[in-house]
Amino acid sequence: MHIQRYCFFVLAFLGVCSPTYAHVKWFNDYDLSRHPMPLIEILNTQFFLLMGLATCAVFLARMVDNVWRVDSPRVFLKRFFLPSQDYVTLLVRISTGIFFFSLWLQGKVILTPEIFRVDEQFVEAIQLVIAIATLSRRLCFISGIGIFVLYGYSAYLHGIFHLLDYVFFIGFANYLVWCSGSNKNQSRHITILYVTLALSLMWGAMEKFSYPYWYFPLLDDKPYLTFGFDQATFVRLAGFVELTLAFLLIFSRNMLLLFAIGLNAIFIVAIVDFGKVDAIGHLLIMSVLVVMALEGPSRFATVTFTSGMQSASIRSAMITTLFVIASLSLLGLYHFLQYYLNP
């Protein structure tokens, strides 16, 4: 009962910040040549208060996960279907095919709406080849190589800093190359999918902390989205929600099911406000969340829950400390790279 009550409050809290999961660069003007807010302005009292709340949320989630005494395979949705079916490969192939076929039909972008092309015909050709190759598992390595090529070309045109928002494409490319060959060590490549997705979301949180004013025009047009918060506070709060959930996608066991379903619900709610561009743009992310709900936790979560002689509270404290270190390190890295790449 306590777990159900906790989960209800978690999902209600997620709903507060759902609209900001629409990628702001797809709908508003942005300027990466401008320096982000100085760290001294970001690291204020409100920031550390919210960081404290996020840290407590991570610790609480880990403790609840530790007392949720159910074997992970019995929690996740795969048990309701054919347990022997390789749903990961199926979902990755289907979502990749639909995504790149949609890009080919649209014809103006390379990977995402703001990563546009001029008249390079080879981009359209690669997008179509990627989509077609996903029809056969043996040819999926072609799709993976094609994604690597488009990611590299996008970085060449728009800068590697910009493409760090979309590092999950690397996870998809890696998985597609792997799945067309050997069937061994699948868990390693599923973990890469999870980690690259989590890093993309955590990097998006750094953007909310560093460029909150990018979101203000969107909130001016849709003021009801802030739920009564002032705009700056709302964007920062949304950043911490995104940061916390992204981290827990890697380091949760049974709770992962709830986080994956909750995050997918957030993306679906955002589609109501932002339409089919948002739906297609987040298709790959949503497909990985479905994989999580079906398949279960990453190798990182399995190791941290089963290894060592420490008590559950000590392990939870260690992961919570890692969350704080990782969050502040990513924020520092975000600013270092932005100043270094755009002096």
C-alpha positions in Angstrom: 0.0 0.0 0.0 2.8 2.4 0.8 4.5 1.6 -2.5 1.2 2.3 -4.4 0.8 5.6 -2.6 4.4 6.6 -3.3 4.0 5.7 -7.0 0.8 7.8 -7.2 2.6 10.9 -5.9 5.5 10.3 -8.2 3.2 10.1 -11.3 1.3 13.2 -10.2 4.5 15.1 -9.8 5.6 14.1 -13.2 2.4 15.4 -14.7 3.3 18.9 -13.5 6.3 19.2 -15.7 5.2 17.2 -18.7 4.9 20.0 -21.3 8.6 21.0 -21.1 9.6 17.5 -22.4 8.7 18.9 -25.9 12.1 19.7 -27.3 12.3 23.5 -27.2 14.7 23.7 -30.2 12.0 22.2 -32.4 9.5 25.0 -31.7 11.3 28.2 -30.7 14.4 30.2 -31.7 17.6 29.3 -30.0 21.2 30.6 -30.3 24.0 28.2 -29.2 26.6 30.9 -30.0 25.4 32.8 -26.9 27.0 31.8 -23.7 24.8 30.0 -21.1 23.8 31.6 -17.8 26.9 31.9 -15.6 27.3 29.1 -13.1 27.3 31.6 -10.2 23.7 32.5 -11.2 22.6 29.0 -11.7 24.0 27.7 -8.4 21.8 29.7 -6.1 19.7 28.9 -3.1 16.8 27.6 -5.1 19.0 25.4 -7.2 20.5 23.7 -4.1 17.1 23.4 -2.5 15.8 21.6 -5.6 18.9 19.5 -5.7 18.3 18.5 -2.1 14.7 17.4 -3.0 16.0 15.5 -6.0 18.6 13.8 -4.0 16.0 12.7 -1.4 13.8 11.4 -4.2 16.7 9.3 -5.6 17.4 7.9 -2.2 13.7 7.2 -1.5 13.3 5.5 -4.9 16.3 3.3 -4.2 15.0 2.3 -0.7 11.5 1.5 -2.1 13.1 -0.6 -4.8 15.1 -2.5 -2.1 12.0 -3.4 -0.1 10.0 -4.3 -3.2 10.7 -8.0 -2.8 9.7 -9.3 -6.2 11.9 -10.9 -8.7 12.4 -8.4 -11.6 11.3 -10.9 -14.4 7.9 -11.2 -12.6 7.4 -7.4 -12.5 8.0 -6.4 -16.1 5.4 -6.7 -18.9 7.2 -9.3 -21.0 5.8 -12.0 -18.8 2.3 -11.3 -20.2 3.4 -12.0 -23.8 5.8 -14.6 -25.2 8.7 -14.5 -22.8 11.1 -16.0 -25.4 10.4 -13.3 -28.0 13.1 -10.8 -28.7 11.0 -7.7 -28.3 14.0 -5.3 -28.1 15.2 -6.0 -31.6 11.7 -5.9 -32.9 10.9 -2.6 -31.3 14.3 -1.0 -32.3 13.8 -2.1 -35.9 10.2 -1.0 -36.2 10.7 2.4 -34.5 13.9 3.1 -36.5 12.2 2.2 -39.8 9.2 4.4 -39.1 11.3 7.3 -37.8 13.7 7.4 -40.8 10.9 6.8 -43.4 9.1 9.8 -41.8 12.3 11.9 -42.1 12.6 10.8 -45.8 9.0 11.9 -46.5 9.6 15.2 -44.7 12.7 15.8 -46.8 14.1 18.9 -45.0 15.9 17.6 -42.0 18.7 15.2 -41.2 17.9 13.7 -37.8 15.7 16.1 -35.9 13.6 19.2 -36.9 16.3 21.7 -36.1 19.1 19.8 -37.7 18.2 20.8 -41.2 19.8 20.2 -44.6 20.1 22.3 -47.7 19.9 20.2 -50.8 22.1 17.2 -50.1 20.5 14.3 -51.9 22.6 11.7 -50.3 21.0 12.5 -46.9 17.6 11.5 -48.3 19.1 8.4 -49.9 20.7 7.3 -46.5 17.4 7.9 -44.6 15.5 5.7 -47.1 18.2 3.0 -47.0 18.1 3.0 -43.2 14.3 2.6 -43.2 14.4 -0.2 -45.8 17.3 -2.1 -44.2 15.3 -2.5 -40.9 12.9 -4.8 -42.7 15.5 -7.5 -42.5 17.4 -8.3 -39.3 20.5 -9.4 -41.3 20.6 -6.0 -43.0 20.2 -4.0 -39.9 24.0 -3.3 -39.7 23.4 -1.1 -42.8 20.9 1.0 -40.8 23.3 1.3 -37.9 26.1 2.4 -40.2 23.8 4.9 -41.9 22.8 6.4 -38.5 26.5 6.8 -37.6 27.1 8.6 -40.9 24.1 11.0 -40.4 25.1 11.7 -36.8 28.7 12.5 -37.9 27.5 14.7 -40.8 25.1 16.5 -38.4 27.9 17.1 -36.0 30.0 18.5 -38.9 27.3 20.9 -39.9 26.0 21.9 -36.4 28.8 21.1 -34.1 29.4 18.2 -31.7 28.0 20.2 -28.7 24.6 20.4 -30.4 24.6 16.6 -31.2 25.2 15.8 -27.5 21.4 16.3 -27.1 20.9 13.3 -29.3 23.5 10.7 -28.1 20.7 8.1 -28.0 21.1 7.8 -31.8 24.5 6.2 -31.0 22.8 3.6 -28.9 20.4 2.8 -31.7 23.2 2.6 -34.2 25.2 0.3 -32.0 22.3 -2.0 -31.4 21.3 -2.3 -35.1 24.9 -3.2 -36.0 25.0 -5.8 -33.3 21.6 -7.4 -33.9 22.4 -8.2 -37.5 25.2 -10.5 -36.4 25.8 -12.4 -33.2 23.0 -13.0 -30.7 25.5 -13.1 -27.8 25.8 -10.5 -25.0 22.5 -8.8 -25.8 22.3 -7.4 -22.2 25.4 -5.2 -22.9 23.8 -3.6 -25.9 20.5 -3.1 -24.2 22.4 -1.4 -21.4 24.0 0.9 -24.0 20.5 1.8 -25.3 19.5 2.7 -21.7 22.6 4.7 -20.9 22.6 6.7 -24.1 18.9 7.6 -23.6 19.5 8.6 -20.0 22.5 10.7 -20.9 20.5 12.5 -23.6 17.7 13.3 -21.1 20.2 14.4 -18.4 21.9 16.6 -21.0 18.5 18.1 -21.8 18.2 19.0 -18.1 21.5 20.9 -18.3 20.0 22.9 -21.1 17.0 23.9 -18.9 19.4 25.1 -16.2 21.7 26.9 -18.6 19.3 28.4 -21.1 15.9 28.7 -19.3 15.0 31.8 -21.3 14.6 29.6 -24.5 11.5 28.2 -22.9 9.9 31.5 -21.9 8.3 32.3 -25.4 6.7 28.8 -25.3 5.4 29.4 -21.8 4.2 32.9 -22.9 2.1 31.2 -25.6 0.8 28.5 -23.2 0.8 30.1 -19.7 -1.4 27.4 -18.3 1.5 25.0 -18.6 3.4 26.5 -15.6 0.7 25.5 -13.0 1.1 28.8 -11.2 4.9 28.7 -11.0 6.9 31.6 -12.3 8.5 30.7 -15.6 12.1 30.5 -14.3 11.2 28.3 -11.4 9.0 26.0 -13.6 11.8 25.4 -16.1 14.3 24.7 -13.3 11.8 22.3 -11.6 11.2 20.5 -14.9 15.0 20.2 -15.3 15.3 18.5 -12.0 12.4 16.1 -12.7 14.1 15.2 -16.0 17.5 14.8 -14.4 16.2 12.6 -11.6 14.1 10.3 -13.8 16.9 9.9 -16.3 19.3 8.8 -13.7 16.8 6.4 -12.2 16.3 4.8 -15.6 19.8 3.4 -15.2 19.8 2.6 -11.5 16.3 1.3 -10.8 15.2 -2.3 -10.6 11.5 -3.0 -10.2 10.7 0.7 -10.0 12.0 1.1 -13.5 8.6 -0.2 -14.8 6.8 2.8 -13.2 9.4 5.3 -14.3 9.3 4.0 -17.9 5.5 4.1 -18.0 5.4 7.5 -16.3 7.9 9.0 -18.7 6.1 7.7 -21.7 2.9 9.2 -20.4 4.7 12.5 -20.2 5.8 12.3 -23.8 2.2 11.4 -24.9 0.7 14.3 -23.0 3.3 16.6 -24.6 2.1 15.4 -28.1 -1.4 16.8 -27.3 0.1 20.3 -27.1 2.9 20.0 -29.7 1.5 17.6 -32.4 3.0 15.1 -34.8 6.4 16.8 -34.9 6.8 16.0 -31.2 5.4 12.5 -31.7 7.9 11.6 -34.5 10.8 13.4 -32.9 10.4 11.5 -29.6 9.5 8.1 -31.2 12.9 6.5 -30.6 12.9 7.7 -27.0 9.5 6.3 -26.4 10.4 3.0 -28.0 13.3 2.6 -25.6 11.0 3.3 -22.7 8.7 0.6 -23.9 11.7 -1.7 -24.1 12.4 -0.9 -20.4 8.8 -1.6 -19.4 9.0 -5.0 -21.2 12.5 -6.2 -20.5 13.5 -4.8 -17.2 16.6 -3.1 -15.6 20.1 -2.4 -17.0 23.2 -4.4 -16.0 24.1 -1.4 -13.8 21.0 -1.8 -11.8 21.4 -5.5 -11.5 24.9 -5.2 -10.2 24.2 -2.5 -7.7 21.3 -4.4 -6.2 23.1 -7.7 -5.9 26.8 -7.1 -5.5 28.8 -6.4 -2.3 28.1 -6.9 1.3 26.7 -3.4 2.1 23.2 -3.0 3.5 20.4 -1.6 1.3 20.7 1.8 2.9 24.4 2.0 2.3 24.0 1.0 -1.3 21.2 3.5 -1.7 23.4 6.2 -0.2 26.2 5.4 -2.5 24.0 5.6 -5.6 22.5 8.9 -4.3 26.0 10.3 -3.9 26.8 9.3 -7.4 23.7 11.1 -8.6 24.9 14.4 -7.0 28.4 14.0 -8.4 27.1 13.1 -11.8 24.6 16.0 -11.9 27.1 18.7 -10.9 29.8 17.2 -13.1 27.5 17.2 -16.1 26.6 20.9 -15.4 30.2 21.8 -15.3 31.0 19.8 -18.4 28.1 21.5 -20.2 29.5 24.9 -19.5 33.1 24.0 -20.1 32.3 22.6 -23.6 30.0 25.5 -24.5 32.7 28.1 -23.6 35.4 25.9 -25.1 33.6 25.3 -28.4 32.1 28.8 -28.6 34.8 31.1 -27.1 
